[in-house]
Amino acid sequence: MGWGAIIYLAAISGIPPELYEAAVVDGANRIQKIIYITVPSIAGTITILLILAISGILNTNFDQMLVLNNPLNHEASNVIDLYVYRVGIRGLRFSYSTAVGLFKAVIALILLLGANGLSKKLQNRSLF
């Protein structure tokens, strides 16, 4: 579950309990409290974590990929980070691997700016 769960729990704990009490008095069930109180109250947190997740979509766990990669699963487990490692460190083509890593970072930046712009347009909430 990770850090995202901790951040969501912290956001949920910041919701005033009076809102839930008023919803119970009005006759709301558990699902209605989630839909009408919890989700709108943490919408900003959801948006920010979604933007950060979209920008990090190209990242992989390089350590796991390096350790678990072998000739049997090489075709299925070849990722950008592992390719940069093979070409740059093993193949001694440092400039080429730097360019590939930079291209990956530029694509991640474009994804971040695109997700941020879409969020700003749809919800008036964004990172910057």
Secondary structure, DSSP 8 states (H G I E B T S, - for coil): -HHHHHHHHHHHHTS-HHHHHHHHHTT--HHHHIIIIIHHHTHHHHHHHHHHHHHTTT---HHHHHHH--TTTTTTS--HHHHHHIIIIIS--HHHHHHHHHHHHHHHHHHHHHHHHHHHHHHS----
